[in-house]
Amino acid sequence: MNYLEALRLAHETIEPHLYVEIGCRVGISLALARCRAIAVDPDFEITQTLSAPTSLYRETSDDFFARSDLAEILGEGPDLAFIDGMHRVEYALRDFMNLESCAKPSSVILTDDVLPADMSWATRDRQGQYWTGDVYRLIPVLREYRPDLTIEVFDIEIKGLAIISGLDPQSTVLKDAYGEIVERLEAGEWREASLDSLRDRLAPVPVSRVRDHLESVAARRSGPGQGAAGRQNGRYLDLLKKILLNEIYIEDELRISYLRQCLEGTREFAYADLHDIGKACPQGLAELQRSRAVGQFPGRKIANCGFNHTMMGRARLDSLHAHLDLVCETGVEGDLMECGVWRGGACIFMQAYLKARGLTDRRVFVADSFEGLPAPSEQDRGLDLTKARYPQLAVDQETVRRNFELYDLLDDNVVFLKGWFADTLPTAPVDRIALLRLDGDLYSSTMDALNALYDKVSSGGVVIMDDYGAIDVCRNAVRDFFASRGEELPEMVAIDGSGVYWLKP
């Protein structure tokens, strides 16, 4: 098991509402977050897609924790944190002290670079490709000064990983003894000369026990969305995503495509191929899986529309999940709304989220013509997505209602708004919106929705624009909308190649 696999497991098990990472560099580990995330690095160069709502701070961790607005930035404090910053023990110690002081007793802190596979990597200054520095010395320091902490070092590939729980945010032991600890560090204490002596001191645990340890830590956590009930809710929502995306039965979609080709005479039927379709059509399966992950039709053709209940793709669905966490955990006022719902998958997930969390004070608005897209306006430059041309995009209201019923999620909390956006949205019975998801594709649809609803989005609310990166006329509408108000474009964050989001100031 490598550190990324262990960190992914920590996210899945702990189910944090806020994740803090010290030292994010290109964002490989940061990209695992599915909740609100904060990353601190004085020299980051993010190359990974970040699905979660993420705030990046280009500064040292010492400067970050010294900020006067730190409490406002963090809110209730991180549930999960990962220390992977400057590879010197005193820096890692300060990072731990600062994180613990603003965390919760139930929070968990992970520390990288504590068990190097080669002692030549454990130098104070970098001397080669691999470098863990002397971060390993943090563990004996904490075990001596803070025996109240639960510290396990796991034999993770190459660099090791420490999982620290049982925090006490009120403790001043480390702060009071910091000068003494630094003097002892400078005098060479807790330094090891060999891997054998290092392993003897740290007593690493086999990686096979990582999952059990994390589950044990999670079971001791308390509060909304945590503990056994919280983990059960998380598993339910993760399973729901797989079903909405039809990831579980994706091979059956490939079988239907295969039979269609056989009927059309472009392929000869063989039962063995139908039975083991993944082996018979590996390229077709790979394309289906790719398209479902990124939210595209297979082969980028609308005619290849599948049987999933949402065309968002995994990245945008995970991002929606993270933003629901954000608005609900931070108390952003208002309802949830999607304009342009297709088969209803995103709204179904919103409703499921509210049900799973026992939240009864928000409604889910399902706004669509249920007749496909309108005829293109002049600004749409001939982009014709009407029902006559693409019947796959037109899903009637009864079908969407039935989809809600299939998941046992249709109740009075779900409000349908049937009709063209220009007709229905200006008088929509909603006062405040916490999360607004726009998937109208066209210039006219996007502009109509923004004109009618943007001012109803609460401060701190989330606006998700599904087609901003994929359809020029949608992007033009957003730009023209803000220009017409004399406002700068908001600071947008890309979810994937198509979707973006921003938080309303």
C-alpha positions as CSV (number, residue, x, y, z in Angstrom):
1,M,0.0,0.0,0.0
2,N,1.3,3.4,-0.9
3,Y,0.6,6.7,0.9
4,L,-2.1,7.7,-1.7
5,E,-4.0,4.5,-1.2
6,A,-3.8,5.0,2.6
7,L,-4.9,8.6,2.3
8,R,-7.8,7.6,0.1
9,L,-8.9,5.1,2.7
10,A,-8.7,7.7,5.4
11,H,-11.0,10.0,3.4
12,E,-13.5,7.1,2.9
13,T,-13.4,6.0,6.5
14,I,-13.2,9.3,8.4
15,E,-15.6,11.1,6.0
16,P,-14.2,14.6,6.8
17,H,-16.2,17.7,6.3
18,L,-13.0,19.8,6.2
19,Y,-9.6,18.5,5.0
20,V,-6.4,20.5,5.5
21,E,-3.2,19.6,3.6
22,I,0.2,21.1,4.4
23,G,2.4,20.8,1.4
24,C,0.3,20.1,-1.7
25,R,2.8,20.8,-4.5
26,V,1.1,19.6,-7.7
27,G,-2.1,18.4,-6.0
28,I,-1.8,14.6,-6.3
29,S,-2.9,13.8,-2.8
30,L,-5.1,16.9,-2.6
31,A,-7.2,15.6,-5.5
32,L,-8.4,12.8,-3.2
33,A,-10.5,15.2,-1.2
34,R,-14.3,15.0,-1.6
35,C,-15.1,17.6,1.0
36,R,-14.2,21.2,1.5
37,A,-10.4,21.4,1.4
38,I,-7.7,23.9,2.3
39,A,-4.1,23.5,1.1
40,V,-1.1,25.4,2.1
41,D,2.2,25.5,0.1
42,P,4.5,28.4,-0.7
43,D,5.3,27.1,-4.2
44,F,2.3,25.0,-5.4
45,E,1.8,24.2,-9.1
46,I,-1.5,22.3,-9.3
47,T,-1.7,19.9,-12.2
48,Q,-4.4,17.6,-11.0
49,T,-8.2,18.0,-11.3
50,L,-9.6,19.1,-7.9
51,S,-13.2,18.0,-7.6
52,A,-13.8,19.3,-4.1
53,P,-14.3,23.0,-3.2
54,T,-10.7,23.9,-2.5
55,S,-9.0,27.0,-1.1
56,L,-5.2,27.3,-1.9
57,Y,-2.9,29.5,0.1
58,R,0.5,30.3,-1.4
59,E,2.4,30.8,1.8
60,T,4.4,28.9,4.4
61,S,2.4,27.0,7.0
62,D,3.8,29.2,9.8
63,D,2.4,32.3,8.0
64,F,-0.9,30.6,7.3
65,F,-1.5,29.6,11.0
66,A,-0.5,33.1,12.0
67,R,-3.3,34.7,10.0
68,S,-5.6,36.9,11.9
69,D,-8.6,35.5,9.9
70,L,-7.7,31.8,10.5
71,A,-10.8,31.0,12.6
72,E,-13.0,32.4,9.8
73,I,-11.1,30.4,7.1
74,L,-11.3,27.1,9.0
75,G,-14.7,27.4,10.5
76,E,-15.2,24.5,12.9
77,G,-11.7,23.2,12.2
78,P,-10.4,20.2,10.1
79,D,-11.7,16.7,10.6
80,L,-8.7,15.3,8.7
81,A,-5.3,16.8,8.0
82,F,-2.2,15.6,6.2
83,I,1.3,17.0,7.0
84,D,3.7,16.7,4.0
85,G,5.5,20.0,4.1
86,M,9.1,21.0,4.8
87,H,10.9,17.8,5.6
88,R,12.5,18.9,8.8
89,V,11.3,17.7,12.2
90,E,10.8,21.2,13.8
91,Y,8.6,22.3,10.9
92,A,6.5,19.1,11.1
93,L,6.2,19.6,14.9
94,R,5.0,23.2,14.5
95,D,2.5,22.0,11.8
96,F,1.2,19.4,14.2
97,M,0.9,21.9,17.1
98,N,-0.9,24.4,14.9
99,L,-3.3,21.8,13.4
100,E,-4.1,20.3,16.8
101,S,-4.9,23.7,18.3
102,C,-7.6,24.5,15.7
103,A,-8.9,20.9,15.3
104,K,-11.5,18.9,17.2
105,P,-10.8,16.2,19.7
106,S,-12.2,13.8,17.1
107,S,-9.9,15.0,14.3
108,V,-7.2,12.9,12.8
109,I,-3.8,14.0,11.6
110,L,-1.7,12.0,9.1
111,T,2.0,12.6,8.8
112,D,4.1,11.5,5.8
113,D,7.8,10.7,5.6
114,V,8.1,9.1,9.0
115,L,9.6,5.7,7.9
116,P,12.1,6.1,5.1
117,A,13.1,3.0,3.2
118,D,16.7,4.2,3.1
119,M,18.5,6.2,5.8
120,S,20.3,8.2,3.1
121,W,16.9,9.9,2.5
122,A,16.7,11.1,6.1
123,T,19.2,13.9,5.9
124,R,18.4,17.5,7.0
125,D,19.1,18.8,3.5
126,R,18.1,17.1,0.2
127,Q,20.8,15.1,-1.4
128,G,19.0,12.9,-4.0
129,Q,15.8,12.1,-5.7
130,Y,14.1,10.7,-2.6
131,W,14.1,12.8,0.6
132,T,12.1,12.3,3.7
133,G,14.3,14.5,5.9
134,D,14.3,13.9,9.7
135,V,10.5,14.0,10.1
136,Y,10.7,10.5,11.6
137,R,12.0,12.2,14.8
138,L,8.6,13.8,15.3
139,I,7.2,10.4,16.4
140,P,9.4,9.9,19.5
141,V,9.0,13.5,20.4
142,L,5.2,13.2,20.5
143,R,5.3,9.9,22.3
144,E,7.5,11.3,25.0
145,Y,5.8,14.7,25.5
146,R,2.2,13.7,24.6
147,P,1.6,10.1,25.8
148,D,-2.1,10.9,25.7
149,L,-2.1,10.8,21.9
150,T,-2.8,7.6,19.9
151,I,0.0,7.3,17.4
152,E,0.4,4.4,15.0
153,V,3.2,4.3,12.4
154,F,2.3,2.1,9.4
155,D,4.8,0.4,7.1
156,I,3.5,2.3,4.0
157,E,5.7,1.8,0.9
158,I,8.8,4.0,0.6
159,K,8.1,6.7,3.2
160,G,5.8,5.3,6.0
161,L,2.8,7.1,7.4
162,A,1.7,8.0,10.9
163,I,-1.9,8.3,12.0
164,I,-2.4,10.4,15.1
165,S,-5.8,10.6,16.9
166,G,-7.0,11.4,20.4
167,L,-6.2,15.1,20.0
168,D,-6.5,17.7,22.7
169,P,-6.9,21.2,21.1
170,Q,-6.6,22.8,24.6
171,S,-3.2,21.2,25.3
172,T,-0.3,23.6,25.7
173,V,2.3,20.9,26.5
174,L,4.1,21.1,23.2
175,K,3.9,24.9,23.0
176,D,5.3,25.2,26.6
177,A,8.1,22.8,25.9
178,Y,8.9,23.8,22.3
179,G,12.2,25.6,23.2
180,E,13.4,22.6,25.2
181,I,12.4,20.2,22.4
182,V,14.3,22.2,19.8
183,E,17.4,22.3,22.0
184,R,17.2,18.5,22.3
185,L,16.7,18.1,18.6
186,E,19.8,20.3,17.9
187,A,21.8,18.2,20.3
188,G,21.0,15.1,18.2
189,E,18.4,13.4,20.4
190,W,15.9,11.0,18.7
191,R,18.3,10.7,15.7
192,E,18.9,7.2,14.4
193,A,21.9,5.8,12.5
194,S,20.3,2.8,10.9
195,L,17.0,1.5,9.6
196,D,17.0,-1.3,12.2
197,S,17.3,1.1,15.1
198,L,14.7,3.4,13.5
199,R,12.2,0.6,13.1
200,D,12.9,-0.6,16.6
201,R,12.1,2.8,18.0
202,L,9.0,3.5,15.9
203,A,7.6,0.0,16.0
204,P,5.7,0.2,12.6
205,V,2.5,-1.7,12.1
206,P,1.8,-3.8,9.0
207,V,-0.2,-2.0,6.3
208,S,-2.8,-4.8,6.5
209,R,-4.0,-3.1,9.7
210,V,-4.5,0.4,8.3
211,R,-8.2,-0.2,7.5
212,D,-9.0,-1.7,10.9
213,H,-7.2,1.1,12.7
214,L,-9.0,3.8,10.7
215,E,-12.4,2.2,11.3
216,S,-11.6,2.0,15.0
217,V,-10.7,5.7,15.0
218,A,-13.9,6.5,13.0
219,A,-16.0,4.5,15.5
220,R,-14.8,6.7,18.3
221,R,-15.6,9.9,16.5
222,S,-18.9,11.8,17.4
223,G,-21.0,14.5,15.9
224,P,-23.3,15.0,12.8
225,G,-22.3,12.8,9.9
226,Q,-19.8,10.8,11.9
227,G,-19.7,7.5,13.8
228,A,-21.4,4.4,12.5
229,A,-24.5,6.2,11.3
230,G,-22.4,8.7,9.4
231,R,-20.3,6.0,7.7
232,Q,-23.5,4.2,6.8
233,N,-24.9,7.4,5.2
234,G,-21.6,7.8,3.3
235,R,-21.7,4.3,1.9
236,Y,-25.4,4.9,0.9
237,L,-24.5,8.1,-1.0
238,D,-21.5,6.4,-2.7
239,L,-23.6,3.5,-3.8
240,L,-26.2,5.9,-5.1
241,K,-23.6,7.6,-7.3
242,K,-22.6,4.3,-8.8
243,I,-26.3,3.6,-9.6
244,L,-27.0,7.0,-11.0
245,L,-24.0,6.7,-13.2
246,N,-24.9,3.0,-14.0
247,E,-21.3,2.1,-13.2
248,I,-22.5,-1.2,-11.6
249,Y,-24.3,-2.5,-14.7
250,I,-22.2,-0.7,-17.4
251,E,-21.4,-4.0,-19.1
252,D,-25.1,-4.5,-19.8
253,E,-25.0,-1.1,-21.7
254,L,-22.2,-2.6,-23.8
255,R,-24.3,-5.7,-24.4
256,I,-27.1,-3.6,-25.8
257,S,-24.7,-1.8,-28.0
258,Y,-23.3,-5.1,-29.2
259,L,-26.8,-6.5,-30.0
260,R,-27.7,-3.4,-31.8
261,Q,-24.6,-3.8,-34.0
262,C,-25.6,-7.4,-34.6
263,L,-29.1,-6.3,-35.7
264,E,-27.6,-3.7,-38.0
265,G,-25.4,-6.4,-39.6
266,T,-22.1,-4.7,-38.6
267,R,-21.2,-7.5,-36.2
268,E,-21.8,-11.3,-36.2
269,F,-23.6,-12.6,-33.0
270,A,-21.8,-15.0,-30.8
271,Y,-23.2,-16.0,-27.4
272,A,-19.7,-16.3,-25.9
273,D,-19.1,-12.6,-26.8
274,L,-22.4,-11.6,-25.2
275,H,-21.7,-13.6,-22.1
276,D,-18.2,-12.2,-21.6
277,I,-18.7,-8.8,-23.2
278,G,-15.8,-7.1,-21.5
279,K,-13.4,-9.6,-23.0
280,A,-15.0,-9.5,-26.4
281,C,-15.2,-5.7,-26.6
282,P,-12.4,-4.3,-24.4
283,Q,-12.2,-1.0,-26.3
284,G,-15.9,-0.5,-26.1
285,L,-15.9,-1.1,-22.4
286,A,-13.0,1.2,-21.8
287,E,-14.7,4.0,-23.8
288,L,-17.9,3.5,-21.8
289,Q,-16.0,3.7,-18.6
290,R,-14.1,6.7,-19.7
291,S,-17.1,8.6,-20.9
292,R,-19.0,7.8,-17.7
293,A,-16.1,9.1,-15.6
294,V,-15.8,12.4,-17.4
295,G,-19.4,13.0,-18.2
296,Q,-19.4,12.6,-22.0
297,F,-21.4,10.5,-24.4
298,P,-19.4,7.5,-25.7
299,G,-17.6,8.5,-28.8
300,R,-18.7,12.1,-28.0
301,K,-22.0,11.4,-29.9
302,I,-25.4,12.2,-28.4
303,A,-26.8,9.3,-30.4
304,N,-24.8,7.0,-28.0
305,C,-26.8,8.2,-25.0
306,G,-26.8,5.4,-22.5
307,F,-29.1,4.4,-19.6
308,N,-27.6,6.3,-16.7
309,H,-29.8,8.7,-14.8
310,T,-27.2,11.5,-15.0
311,M,-24.8,12.6,-17.6
312,M,-22.6,14.5,-15.2
313,G,-19.9,12.0,-14.8
314,R,-18.1,10.9,-11.7
315,A,-16.0,14.1,-11.2
316,R,-19.0,16.5,-11.3
317,L,-21.1,14.2,-9.2
318,D,-18.4,14.0,-6.5
319,S,-18.0,17.7,-6.7
320,L,-21.8,18.2,-6.2
321,H,-21.5,15.9,-3.1
322,A,-18.7,18.1,-1.7
323,H,-20.6,21.3,-2.3
324,L,-23.6,19.9,-0.5
325,D,-21.4,19.2,2.4
326,L,-20.1,22.8,2.2
327,V,-23.4,24.6,2.2
328,C,-25.0,22.4,4.8
329,E,-22.0,22.3,7.2
330,T,-21.4,26.0,6.9
331,G,-25.1,26.9,7.2
332,V,-25.5,28.7,3.9
333,E,-29.2,29.6,3.8
334,G,-31.5,28.5,1.0
335,D,-32.8,25.7,-1.1
336,L,-31.1,23.5,-3.7
337,M,-32.0,24.0,-7.4
338,E,-31.0,22.6,-10.8
339,C,-32.0,24.2,-14.1
340,G,-31.9,21.6,-16.9
341,V,-32.3,18.1,-15.2
342,W,-32.4,15.5,-18.0
343,R,-33.3,12.3,-16.2
344,G,-33.1,14.0,-12.8
345,G,-30.0,12.3,-11.5
346,A,-28.4,15.4,-9.9
347,C,-31.7,16.4,-8.2
348,I,-32.2,12.8,-7.0
349,F,-28.8,12.9,-5.4
350,M,-29.6,16.3,-3.7
351,Q,-32.8,14.9,-2.3
352,A,-31.0,11.7,-1.2
353,Y,-28.3,13.8,0.5
354,L,-30.9,15.7,2.5
355,K,-32.7,12.5,3.5
356,A,-29.5,10.8,4.5
357,R,-28.5,13.7,6.7
358,G,-31.9,14.2,8.2
359,L,-32.2,17.7,6.8
360,T,-35.8,18.8,6.4
361,D,-35.4,22.6,6.1
362,R,-34.4,22.7,2.4
363,R,-36.3,22.0,-0.8
364,V,-35.0,20.6,-4.1
365,F,-36.2,22.5,-7.2
366,V,-36.3,20.6,-10.4
367,A,-36.6,23.1,-13.3
368,D,-36.8,21.9,-16.9
369,S,-39.0,22.3,-19.9
370,F,-39.3,18.5,-20.0
371,E,-39.6,19.0,-23.8
372,G,-35.9,19.3,-24.6
373,L,-34.0,22.5,-25.3
374,P,-35.5,25.5,-27.0
375,A,-34.8,26.6,-30.5
376,P,-31.4,28.4,-30.7
377,S,-31.4,32.2,-30.3
378,E,-29.2,34.5,-32.4
379,Q,-26.5,34.3,-29.8
380,D,-26.5,30.5,-29.9
381,R,-24.9,30.6,-33.4
382,G,-27.1,27.8,-34.8
383,L,-26.5,25.3,-32.0
384,D,-29.6,23.2,-32.4
385,L,-30.3,20.9,-29.5
386,T,-34.0,20.7,-29.9
387,K,-36.2,17.6,-29.4
388,A,-36.7,17.3,-33.2
389,R,-32.9,16.8,-33.7
390,Y,-31.9,15.2,-30.4
391,P,-34.9,13.4,-28.8
392,Q,-32.4,11.8,-26.4
393,L,-32.1,15.1,-24.6
394,A,-35.9,15.5,-24.1
395,V,-37.1,13.6,-21.0
396,D,-40.7,14.2,-19.9
397,Q,-41.7,15.2,-16.4
398,E,-43.4,11.9,-15.7
399,T,-40.2,10.0,-16.4
400,V,-38.3,12.2,-14.0
401,R,-40.9,11.8,-11.3
402,R,-40.8,8.0,-11.8
403,N,-37.1,8.1,-11.4
404,F,-37.5,9.8,-8.1
405,E,-40.0,7.2,-7.1
406,L,-37.6,4.4,-8.1
407,Y,-35.2,5.6,-5.4
408,D,-38.1,6.2,-2.9
409,L,-37.2,9.9,-2.9
410,L,-40.3,11.6,-4.2
411,D,-42.1,13.7,-1.6
412,D,-43.4,17.3,-1.0
413,N,-39.8,18.5,-0.6
414,V,-39.3,18.1,-4.4
415,V,-40.7,21.0,-6.4
416,F,-41.1,20.6,-10.2
417,L,-41.0,23.8,-12.3
418,K,-42.1,22.8,-15.8
419,G,-41.6,25.2,-18.7
420,W,-39.1,27.3,-20.5
421,F,-36.8,29.1,-18.1
422,A,-37.8,32.5,-19.4
423,D,-41.4,31.7,-18.3
424,T,-41.0,29.8,-15.1
425,L,-37.9,31.0,-13.3
426,P,-38.8,34.7,-12.8
427,T,-41.7,33.7,-10.7
428,A,-40.2,30.6,-9.1
429,P,-41.4,30.2,-5.5
430,V,-37.9,30.3,-4.0
431,D,-36.5,33.1,-1.9
432,R,-33.0,32.0,-1.1
433,I,-30.8,29.5,-2.9
434,A,-27.8,27.8,-1.3
435,L,-26.7,25.8,-4.3
436,L,-27.7,26.5,-7.9
437,R,-26.7,24.1,-10.7
438,L,-27.2,25.4,-14.2
439,D,-27.2,22.9,-17.1
440,G,-29.0,24.8,-19.9
441,D,-26.3,24.4,-22.6
442,L,-27.5,27.4,-24.6
443,Y,-26.8,31.1,-24.3
444,S,-30.4,31.9,-24.0
445,S,-31.1,29.3,-21.3
446,T,-28.0,30.2,-19.3
447,M,-28.8,33.9,-19.5
448,D,-32.5,33.4,-18.5
449,A,-31.5,31.4,-15.5
450,L,-28.8,33.8,-14.3
451,N,-31.1,36.8,-14.7
452,A,-33.9,35.2,-12.8
453,L,-32.0,33.4,-10.0
454,Y,-28.5,34.8,-9.4
455,D,-29.6,37.5,-7.0
456,K,-31.4,34.8,-4.9
457,V,-28.2,32.9,-4.3
458,S,-27.1,33.4,-0.7
459,S,-23.7,34.9,0.2
460,G,-21.3,31.9,0.4
461,G,-23.7,29.9,-1.8
462,V,-22.4,27.7,-4.6
463,V,-23.1,28.2,-8.3
464,I,-22.2,25.3,-10.6
465,M,-22.1,25.8,-14.4
466,D,-22.1,22.5,-16.1
467,D,-21.2,23.5,-19.6
468,Y,-18.8,26.4,-19.1
469,G,-15.7,24.7,-20.3
470,A,-17.4,22.7,-23.1
471,I,-19.9,25.0,-24.9
472,D,-18.7,28.4,-26.1
473,V,-22.2,30.0,-26.1
474,C,-22.8,29.0,-22.5
475,R,-19.5,30.6,-21.5
476,N,-20.4,33.8,-23.5
477,A,-23.6,34.0,-21.6
478,V,-21.9,34.0,-18.2
479,R,-19.4,36.6,-19.3
480,D,-22.1,38.8,-20.8
481,F,-24.3,38.5,-17.7
482,F,-21.6,39.8,-15.4
483,A,-20.5,42.5,-17.9
484,S,-24.1,43.7,-18.0
485,R,-24.0,44.2,-14.2
486,G,-20.6,46.0,-14.4
487,E,-19.1,43.1,-12.3
488,E,-15.9,41.2,-12.7
489,L,-16.2,37.5,-13.5
490,P,-16.2,35.5,-10.3
491,E,-13.2,33.4,-9.4
492,M,-14.1,30.1,-11.0
493,V,-12.7,26.7,-10.3
494,A,-12.7,24.0,-12.9
495,I,-14.2,20.7,-11.9
496,D,-13.3,18.9,-15.1
497,G,-13.1,19.8,-18.8
498,S,-16.7,21.0,-18.8
499,G,-18.0,22.0,-15.3
500,V,-16.9,24.9,-13.1
501,Y,-18.1,26.3,-9.9
502,W,-17.7,29.5,-7.8
503,L,-18.8,30.7,-4.4
504,K,-20.9,33.8,-4.4
505,P,-19.2,36.6,-2.4
